[in-house]
Amino acid sequence: MWDAPSAEITLLRQGCEILMENYEDIVEEWFISKTSVDYLTKLLCLENALKSDEKSCIVQKKENLEL
């Protein structure tokens, strides 16, 4: 039982793998250009992966970091 990851971890991993498969070119572009993580967040999340009603969490997080 302890050798297998929890269901939550398994779902997170699967979601991450799907995201990487769907946006491999974008992640590769970011990695090769050696730009900041903020640029990856903008390029991957805000401009591609997230729907417009899902973007508020990224904006809120950035605002909290600036405080």
TORKOL-4160 file (C-alpha; in steps of 0.2 Angstrom, whole numbers, padded with zeros to 4 digits, m for minus):
67
<pt num="1" X="0000" Y="0000" Z="0000"/>
<pt num="2" X="0014" Y="0012" Z="0004"/>
<pt num="3" X="0023" Y="0009" Z="m0012"/>
<pt num="4" X="0010" Y="0016" Z="m0023"/>
<pt num="5" X="0007" Y="0034" Z="m0024"/>
<pt num="6" X="m0010" Y="0041" Z="m0018"/>
<pt num="7" X="m0025" Y="0044" Z="m0030"/>
<pt num="8" X="m0022" Y="0063" Z="m0029"/>
<pt num="9" X="m0003" Y="0061" Z="m0034"/>
<pt num="10" X="m0008" Y="0050" Z="m0048"/>
<pt num="11" X="m0021" Y="0062" Z="m0055"/>
<pt num="12" X="m0009" Y="0077" Z="m0053"/>
<pt num="13" X="0005" Y="0067" Z="m0063"/>
<pt num="14" X="m0007" Y="0062" Z="m0076"/>
<pt num="15" X="m0013" Y="0080" Z="m0078"/>
<pt num="16" X="0005" Y="0086" Z="m0079"/>
<pt num="17" X="0009" Y="0073" Z="m0092"/>
<pt num="18" X="m0006" Y="0077" Z="m0103"/>
<pt num="19" X="m0001" Y="0096" Z="m0102"/>
<pt num="20" X="0017" Y="0092" Z="m0107"/>
<pt num="21" X="0011" Y="0081" Z="m0122"/>
<pt num="22" X="m0002" Y="0095" Z="m0128"/>
<pt num="23" X="0010" Y="0109" Z="m0126"/>
<pt num="24" X="0027" Y="0101" Z="m0128"/>
<pt num="25" X="0032" Y="0114" Z="m0142"/>
<pt num="26" X="0029" Y="0129" Z="m0130"/>
<pt num="27" X="0039" Y="0121" Z="m0116"/>
<pt num="28" X="0053" Y="0117" Z="m0127"/>
<pt num="29" X="0053" Y="0135" Z="m0134"/>
<pt num="30" X="0054" Y="0142" Z="m0117"/>
<pt num="31" X="0067" Y="0130" Z="m0111"/>
<pt num="32" X="0079" Y="0133" Z="m0126"/>
<pt num="33" X="0076" Y="0152" Z="m0125"/>
<pt num="34" X="0081" Y="0151" Z="m0106"/>
<pt num="35" X="0069" Y="0165" Z="m0101"/>
<pt num="36" X="0061" Y="0167" Z="m0084"/>
<pt num="37" X="0047" Y="0156" Z="m0076"/>
<pt num="38" X="0036" Y="0171" Z="m0077"/>
<pt num="39" X="0037" Y="0170" Z="m0096"/>
<pt num="40" X="0033" Y="0152" Z="m0096"/>
<pt num="41" X="0018" Y="0156" Z="m0085"/>
<pt num="42" X="0012" Y="0169" Z="m0098"/>
<pt num="43" X="0016" Y="0158" Z="m0113"/>
<pt num="44" X="0009" Y="0142" Z="m0107"/>
<pt num="45" X="m0005" Y="0146" Z="m0095"/>
<pt num="46" X="m0011" Y="0163" Z="m0100"/>
<pt num="47" X="m0009" Y="0162" Z="m0119"/>
<pt num="48" X="m0013" Y="0144" Z="m0122"/>
<pt num="49" X="m0018" Y="0131" Z="m0109"/>
<pt num="50" X="m0031" Y="0141" Z="m0098"/>
<pt num="51" X="m0048" Y="0147" Z="m0103"/>
<pt num="52" X="m0052" Y="0165" Z="m0100"/>
<pt num="53" X="m0062" Y="0162" Z="m0084"/>
<pt num="54" X="m0048" Y="0151" Z="m0077"/>
<pt num="55" X="m0034" Y="0165" Z="m0078"/>
<pt num="56" X="m0039" Y="0174" Z="m0063"/>
<pt num="57" X="m0029" Y="0163" Z="m0051"/>
<pt num="58" X="m0013" Y="0167" Z="m0060"/>
<pt num="59" X="m0017" Y="0186" Z="m0060"/>
<pt num="60" X="m0021" Y="0185" Z="m0041"/>
<pt num="61" X="m0006" Y="0175" Z="m0037"/>
<pt num="62" X="0005" Y="0188" Z="m0045"/>
<pt num="63" X="m0003" Y="0202" Z="m0036"/>
<pt num="64" X="m0001" Y="0193" Z="m0020"/>
<pt num="65" X="0018" Y="0191" Z="m0023"/>
<pt num="66" X="0020" Y="0210" Z="m0027"/>
<pt num="67" X="0012" Y="0215" Z="m0010"/>
